[in-house]
């Protein structure tokens, strides 16, 4: 196991890297017509692509001279953390050439650690000059592009104020001839950060249950509980109901409060070190005064605790990567009087869910659009074929569209003049 660090929020600690976009007024990347993002489709649940247009808008007076334009789509993972080793781990510290050390006012050693990797890369050439190795003048040009996304790609995430990131970028490189012959800059680079969303089809219910309850005259436990879940995978903005039944077998034992929450854990790793953070993303507490007691052989409490998961903007979905891990636990804490408290927990998943109905609607809509596009292309091809009618006596003669609608005597006269 790698040595663990306690993160520092000191003002003198460097900030993590933030990816940025770079466009210009004359060369820029845009969405495909009619789209609102570069990502098309539901990655993880269905086929998904990255589509768009590289637009070049130069003038007659000042064109750009280029010989090749390439476009790449890249996925990167990045981790940055700063802090000091947890107590008792100084003896296992390892040499790390990439570490930078700082002395704060308390003279405690703080180090920064970074890890990064490229987990996806795809590159295509979308334009070349007509003559190999020569530079052609480009004034105005629209270059559409399309990348197919592998189904296993993770979503874009940013956590702990940017200290952990999975991000994607589109990068266009124009191999150009600079206006200044003495300039060493031979390439123009345009890049855009592209958010990628991953989807999971809503799974079937996976009931889960914790309980301690004794029936019959012998009841060795002074207290019994029964906690159940109908599912263990949750989505953003979802309402979760956790039924809890508490049974008291001894009169001196009494209920104080019940806590139910989902805790989110973040782990950030470099090649030699690791650190972690944790927080509750949703929680609910129920006190004894808020509960009715049902009459019976034993005192019993029936409680339905309702949790509402945050919106997607305030969530980091469950994932496990080389340098980043995010996982979630549902925690239940029962505080008792005159008896030990009860703490139980279970790993759950928080994912970006999509129902089969919504996905089916999208697929049907996509099929209709594809069929319409195919029909338009077929009709266009048939129309073009009709326009290219060859004269039976002179196969080299092709009539244009206006020739098809002229009166018969004009057609004969035109044919006679052509011979």
C-alpha positions in Angstrom: 0.0 0.0 0.0 1.3 3.5 -0.9 2.0 6.0 2.0 -1.0 8.1 2.7 -1.0 11.9 2.7 -3.1 14.4 4.6 -4.1 17.1 2.1 -3.2 20.7 2.8 -5.2 23.8 1.9 -2.3 26.2 2.5 -2.3 29.4 0.4 1.3 28.8 -0.7 0.6 25.5 -2.2 0.5 25.5 -6.1 -2.9 25.1 -7.8 -3.7 22.1 -9.9 -3.6 22.2 -13.7 -6.8 23.3 -15.5 -7.4 22.3 -19.1 -8.4 25.1 -21.4 -9.8 25.7 -24.9 -8.0 27.7 -27.6 -10.0 29.0 -30.6 -9.6 32.0 -32.9 -12.0 34.1 -35.0 -10.6 32.6 -38.2 -10.2 29.0 -37.1 -12.5 27.2 -34.7 -14.3 24.0 -33.8 -18.1 24.0 -33.7 -21.0 21.6 -33.2 -22.5 19.8 -36.2 -25.6 21.7 -37.6 -28.6 21.2 -35.4 -26.6 19.8 -32.5 -26.0 21.2 -29.0 -22.8 19.3 -28.1 -19.9 17.4 -29.7 -21.1 14.1 -28.2 -23.9 12.4 -30.0 -25.7 9.3 -28.5 -25.7 7.7 -25.1 -22.2 6.4 -24.4 -22.3 3.2 -22.3 -26.0 2.4 -23.2 -25.8 2.8 -26.9 -23.4 3.8 -29.7 -21.9 7.3 -29.3 -19.8 9.5 -31.5 -17.9 12.8 -31.4 -19.1 15.0 -34.3 -18.5 18.5 -35.4 -17.0 20.9 -37.9 -13.6 22.6 -38.2 -14.4 26.0 -39.7 -11.7 28.2 -41.4 -12.8 31.7 -42.2 -9.9 33.6 -43.9 -10.1 36.4 -46.5 -9.0 36.7 -50.1 -6.4 39.2 -49.0 -5.0 37.1 -46.2 -5.5 33.4 -46.7 -3.8 30.7 -44.7 -1.2 28.6 -46.6 -1.4 25.0 -45.4 -0.3 21.5 -46.5 -2.1 19.3 -44.0 -4.8 19.5 -41.3 -5.1 16.8 -38.7 -7.6 16.3 -35.9 -7.2 14.3 -32.7 -9.5 13.3 -29.9 -7.7 12.6 -26.6 -8.7 11.4 -23.1 -6.4 12.2 -20.2 -6.3 11.5 -16.5 -4.7 13.9 -14.1 -4.1 14.0 -10.3 -2.6 16.6 -8.1 -2.4 16.7 -4.3 -0.3 18.5 -1.7 0.1 17.7 2.0 2.2 15.9 4.6 2.6 12.3 5.4 0.2 10.9 8.0 1.6 10.4 11.4 3.9 7.3 11.7 4.6 7.0 7.9 7.8 9.0 7.7 9.8 5.8 7.8 8.2 4.5 4.6 8.5 7.6 2.5 9.9 6.9 -0.9 12.1 9.0 -3.2 9.9 11.0 -5.6 11.8 13.1 -8.1 8.6 15.0 -9.1 7.9 16.2 -5.6 8.3 19.8 -4.6 8.6 20.7 -0.9 7.5 23.8 1.0 8.1 24.9 4.5 5.0 26.5 6.2 4.9 28.6 9.4 4.9 25.5 11.6 8.0 24.2 9.8 6.1 21.0 8.8 7.1 19.5 5.5 4.5 19.8 2.7 5.0 18.1 -0.7 3.1 18.2 -3.9 2.6 15.1 -6.1 1.3 14.8 -9.7 0.3 11.9 -11.9 -1.1 11.9 -15.4 -1.6 9.6 -18.3 -3.3 9.5 -21.7 -5.9 6.7 -21.7 -7.4 7.4 -25.2 -6.1 8.8 -28.4 -7.5 8.9 -32.0 -6.1 11.0 -34.8 -7.3 11.6 -38.4 -6.2 13.7 -41.3 -9.1 15.7 -42.5 -7.4 17.8 -45.3 -4.3 17.7 -47.5 -3.0 20.0 -50.1 -3.5 18.9 -53.7 0.3 18.6 -54.3 2.2 16.6 -51.8 4.5 18.8 -49.7 3.1 22.0 -51.2 1.2 24.7 -49.4 -2.3 25.7 -50.8 -4.1 28.9 -50.0 -7.3 28.4 -47.9 -9.8 31.2 -47.6 -13.1 29.6 -46.4 -13.5 26.0 -45.6 -15.8 23.8 -43.5 -14.4 20.4 -42.6 -16.8 18.0 -40.9 -15.4 15.2 -38.7 -16.6 12.2 -36.7 -15.0 9.9 -34.1 -16.6 6.7 -32.8 -16.3 6.4 -29.0 -15.4 3.0 -27.5 -18.0 1.7 -25.1 -15.5 1.4 -22.2 -14.6 5.1 -22.0 -15.2 6.8 -18.6 -17.1 10.1 -18.2 -15.5 13.5 -17.7 -15.1 14.3 -14.0 -13.6 17.0 -11.9 -13.3 16.5 -8.1 -11.7 18.1 -5.1 -11.4 21.5 -6.7 -9.8 20.1 -9.8 -7.2 17.9 -8.0 -8.6 14.9 -9.8 -9.7 15.0 -13.4 -10.7 12.8 -16.3 -11.1 15.1 -19.3 -11.2 15.0 -23.1 -10.0 17.4 -25.8 -10.4 17.9 -29.5 -7.3 19.3 -31.1 -6.8 20.5 -34.6 -3.3 21.1 -36.0 -2.8 23.1 -39.2 0.6 22.6 -40.8 1.1 26.0 -42.3 3.6 28.3 -43.9 4.1 31.3 -41.5 3.9 34.8 -42.9 7.3 35.5 -41.4 9.9 33.3 -43.0 12.1 33.6 -39.9 9.4 32.3 -37.6 9.9 28.8 -36.0 6.1 28.4 -35.5 5.0 26.1 -38.3 1.7 24.9 -36.9 -1.5 26.5 -35.8 -3.3 24.7 -33.0 -7.0 24.9 -32.1 -8.3 22.9 -29.1 -11.5 22.5 -27.2 -12.3 20.8 -24.0 -15.2 18.3 -24.7 -17.3 17.1 -21.8 -18.2 13.4 -22.1 -21.3 11.9 -20.4 -21.6 8.2 -19.8 -24.9 6.5 -19.2 -26.0 3.2 -17.6 -29.4 1.6 -18.3 -31.4 1.5 -15.1 -30.7 -2.0 -13.6 -33.3 -4.4 -12.3 -34.0 -4.0 -8.5 -31.4 -5.7 -6.3 -33.0 -6.0 -2.8 -30.7 -5.9 0.2 -31.5 -6.4 3.9 -29.8 -6.2 7.3 -31.7 -7.6 10.3 -31.4 -8.9 13.8 -34.7 -10.2 15.1 -35.4 -13.1 17.4 -38.8 -14.8 17.5 -40.2 -17.0 20.2 -39.8 -16.8 24.0 -36.0 -16.7 24.0 -34.7 -13.3 23.0 -31.0 -13.0 23.7 -30.8 -9.6 22.0 -32.2 -6.6 23.9 -32.8 -4.8 20.6 -33.6 -5.9 17.1 -33.6 -4.1 13.7 -34.7 -4.7 10.2 -33.3 -2.4 7.4 -34.1 -3.0 3.8 -33.3 -1.6 0.3 -35.1 -2.2 -2.9 -32.0 -1.4 -5.0 -28.3 -0.6 -4.6 -27.7 1.6 -7.7 -28.9 5.1 -7.7 -29.0 8.1 -10.1 -28.9 11.8 -9.8 -32.0 13.5 -8.4 -33.5 10.2 -7.3 -35.8 9.7 -4.3 -34.7 6.8 -2.1 -36.9 5.3 0.6 -35.2 3.2 3.3 -37.7 1.3 5.5 -36.4 0.7 9.1 -38.1 -1.4 11.8 -36.7 -1.2 15.3 -37.8 -3.7 18.0 -37.0 -3.3 21.7 -37.1 -6.4 23.9 -35.9 -4.8 27.2 -37.7 -1.9 28.8 -34.5 -0.1 29.9 -33.2 0.1 26.3 -34.5 3.1 24.5 -34.2 4.8 21.1 -32.4 8.2 20.7 -32.0 8.9 17.0 -31.6 7.3 13.6 -29.2 8.5 10.9 -29.2 7.4 7.2 -26.9 8.8 4.6 -24.8 8.1 1.5 -21.1 8.8 1.9 -18.9 9.6 -1.1 -15.2 8.6 -1.0 -12.5 10.0 -3.2 -9.1 8.4 -3.6 -6.2 10.1 -5.5 -3.0 8.3 -6.2 0.4 9.1 -7.7 2.9 6.3 -8.5 4.2 6.4 -4.9 1.6 8.1 -2.7 -2.1 8.4 -2.2 -4.6 10.6 -0.4 -8.3 10.5 0.2 -11.3 12.6 1.0 -14.9 11.8 2.0 -18.2 13.5 2.6 -21.9 12.8 2.8 -23.8 13.7 -0.4 -27.1 13.3 1.3 -28.2 12.5 4.9 -31.2 12.4 7.1 -31.6 12.2 10.9 -34.8 11.2 12.7 -35.1 11.8 16.5 -37.1 9.8 18.9 -39.6 12.6 19.6 -40.6 12.5 15.9 -41.7 8.8 15.9 -45.0 7.1 16.9 -44.8 3.9 19.1 -47.0 1.1 17.9 -48.6 -1.1 20.6 -47.7 -4.8 20.7 -45.8 -7.4 22.6 -42.7 -5.3 22.2 -42.2 -1.6 21.6 -41.7 -1.2 17.9 -40.7 1.7 15.6 -41.5 1.8 11.9 -39.6 4.5 10.0 -39.4 5.3 6.4 -36.4 7.5 5.8 -36.4 9.5 2.5 -33.2 10.6 0.8 -33.0 12.7 -2.3 -29.7 12.3 -4.2 -28.2 15.6 -5.5 -28.4 16.7 -9.1 -25.8 15.6 -11.6 -23.9 18.8 -11.2 -23.2 18.1 -7.5 -22.3 14.4 -8.0 -19.2 12.4 -8.9 -20.2 9.1 -10.2 -18.8 5.8 -9.0 -15.6 4.8 -10.9 -12.2 3.2 -10.6 -9.3 4.3 -12.7 -5.5 4.2 -12.5 -5.1 7.3 -10.4 -8.7 8.0 -9.3 -11.3 6.0 -7.4 -14.8 7.1 -6.4 -17.1 4.9 -4.4 -20.2 5.2 -2.2 -21.6 3.7 0.9 -25.1 3.8 2.4 -24.6 4.2 6.2 -27.2 3.6 8.9 -26.5 4.6 12.5 -28.9 3.8 15.3 -28.2 5.6 18.6 -29.5 3.8 21.7 -29.7 4.4 25.4 -28.6 1.7 27.8 -27.3 -0.4 24.9 -24.4 -0.2 22.3 -25.1 1.9 19.2 -25.6 0.1 15.9 -23.6 1.0 12.8 -24.2 -0.8 9.5 -23.2 0.1 6.0 -23.2 -1.2 2.4 -21.4 -0.3 -0.8 -23.8 1.2 -3.4 -23.3 2.7 -6.8 -24.2 6.2 -8.0 -24.4 6.3 -11.8 -25.9 8.4 -14.5 -29.0 6.3 -15.2 -31.2 6.2 -18.3 -34.4 4.1 -18.6 -34.9 1.6 -21.4 -37.9 3.6 -22.5 -36.0 6.8 -23.0 -33.2 4.9 -24.8 -35.7 3.2 -27.0 -37.3 6.5 -28.0 -33.9 7.9 -28.9 -33.1 4.8 -31.0 -36.4 5.0 -32.8 -35.8 8.7 -33.5 -32.3 8.0 -34.7 -33.7 5.3 -37.0 -36.3 7.7 -38.4 -33.6 10.4 -39.0 -31.3 7.8 -40.7 -34.1 6.5 -42.8 -35.1 10.1 -43.8 -31.5 10.9 -44.7 -31.2 7.7 -46.7 -34.4 8.5 -48.5 -33.2 12.0 -49.3 -29.9 10.7 -50.6 -31.7 8.0 -52.7 -34.1 10.6 -54.1 -31.3 12.9 -54.9 -29.3 10.1 -56.6 -32.4 9.2 -58.7 -33.0 12.8 -59.6 -29.3 13.2 -60.6 -29.7 10.0 -62.7 -32.7 11.4 -64.4 -30.9 14.6 -65.2 -28.1 12.6 -66.9 -30.1 11.3 -69.9 -27.9 10.2 -72.7 -29.0 10.8 -76.3 -29.7 7.4 -78.0 -27.8 8.4 -81.2 -25.0 10.2 -79.5 -24.0 8.7 -76.1 -21.6 11.5 -75.4 -24.3 14.1 -75.3 -25.9 14.8 -71.9 -29.0 16.9 -71.4 -29.2 19.2 -68.5 -32.3 19.7 -66.3 -33.8 22.5 -68.5 -33.7 20.2 -71.5 -36.1 17.8 -69.8 -38.9 20.3 -69.7 -38.7 22.1 -73.1 -41.4 21.4 -75.6 -40.9 18.5 -78.1 -40.3 20.7 -81.1 -37.5 22.5 -79.2 -36.0 19.2 -78.2 -35.9 18.0 -81.8 -34.4 21.3 -82.9 -31.8 21.3 -80.2 -30.9 17.7 -81.2 -30.6 18.7 -84.9 -28.4 21.6 -84.0 -26.2 19.4 -81.9 -25.5 17.1 -84.8 
